[in-house]
C-alpha cells in the first residue's frame, strides 16, 4: 500500500465507510463498504456488495411446523422410551424456535 493511499483511506473512514478484512487485488489497499458498494480508496475500483439470501420468517416457520408434524407422527409409532424422549426433545427445540420467531 502506498503512502498517498493513507489519506484516501482516512477520508473513507471519516465519510462513514466500513473497512473490510479484504484487500484490493490491484493495489493491496484495504477495501471498504460504502453506500452499498465495495470500494478501494487506493485505485477507485468498485463492486456491488453481495447480499446473503435469507429465507423469510414465514417460510422458516412453515418448514419447522412441517418437521414438527413429522416428528409427532414418528412419536405416535415409537415404543422405545429413550427414542421417544429424543423425539420430544427435538419437538421442544422446534417449539422454542417457533416461539422466538413469533417475537420478531
C-alpha positions in Angstrom: 0.0 0.0 0.0 1.4 3.4 -0.9 1.6 6.4 1.4 -0.7 8.5 -0.7 -3.4 6.0 -0.2 -3.3 6.5 3.6 -5.0 9.9 3.2 -7.7 8.4 0.9 -8.3 5.6 3.5 -8.6 8.2 6.3 -11.2 10.1 4.1 -13.1 7.0 3.5 -13.3 6.2 7.2 -14.3 9.7 8.1 -17.1 9.7 5.5 -18.7 6.6 7.1 -17.0 3.8 5.1 -16.6 0.4 6.9 -13.2 -1.2 6.5 -13.4 -4.8 5.4 -10.9 -7.6 6.0 -10.3 -7.8 2.3 -7.7 -6.1 0.1 -7.7 -4.8 -3.4 -6.1 -7.2 -5.9 -4.7 -4.3 -7.9 -3.1 -2.0 -5.3 -3.4 -4.1 -2.0 -5.2 -1.3 -0.2 -7.9 -2.4 2.3 -11.4 -2.5 0.8 -14.3 -0.6 2.2 -18.1 -1.0 2.2 -19.6 2.4 1.3 -23.1 3.2 0.2 -23.9 -0.5 -0.7 -20.7 -1.0 -2.7 -17.2 -2.4 -2.0 -14.8 0.4 -2.8 -11.0 0.5 -3.0 -9.9 4.0 -1.9 -6.5 3.5 -3.5 -7.4 2.8 -7.1 -11.2 3.6 -7.1 -12.3 0.1 -8.0 -16.0 -0.5 -7.2 -18.1 -3.7 -6.9 -21.6 -4.5 -5.6 -22.0 -5.9 -2.2 -23.4 -9.4 -2.4 -26.4 -9.7 0.0 -26.8 -13.2 1.6 -30.0 -14.9 0.7 -32.2 -15.2 3.7 -35.5 -17.1 3.8 -38.4 -15.1 5.1 -39.5 -15.9 8.6 -42.9 -17.2 7.3 -41.2 -19.8 5.2 -38.9 -20.9 8.0 -41.9 -21.3 10.3 -43.7 -23.3 7.7 -40.8 -25.7 7.3 -40.4 -26.1 11.1 -44.2 -26.8 11.5 -43.9 -29.4 8.8 -40.9 -31.0 10.6 -42.9 -30.9 13.9 -45.7 -32.7 12.3 -43.4 -35.4 11.0 -41.8 -35.8 14.4 -45.3 -36.2 16.0 -46.1 -39.0 13.6 -42.8 -40.7 14.5 -43.6 -40.3 18.2 -47.0 -41.9 17.8 -45.4 -45.1 16.4 -42.4 -45.1 18.8 -42.4 -47.8 21.5 -38.9 -47.2 22.9 -38.9 -44.7 25.8 -35.4 -43.4 25.0 -36.2 -42.8 21.4 -39.5 -41.2 22.4 -37.6 -38.9 24.7 -35.2 -37.8 21.9 -38.2 -37.1 19.7 -39.8 -35.0 22.4 -36.5 -33.1 22.9 -36.4 -32.3 19.2 -40.0 -31.2 19.2 -39.4 -29.0 22.2 -36.4 -27.3 20.4 -38.6 -26.6 17.4 -41.3 -25.1 19.5 -38.8 -22.9 21.2 -37.5 -21.6 17.9 -41.1 -21.1 16.6 -41.8 -19.0 19.8 -38.7 -16.9 19.1 -39.7 -16.3 15.5 -43.1 -15.1 16.7 -41.4 -12.3 18.7 -39.7 -10.9 15.5 
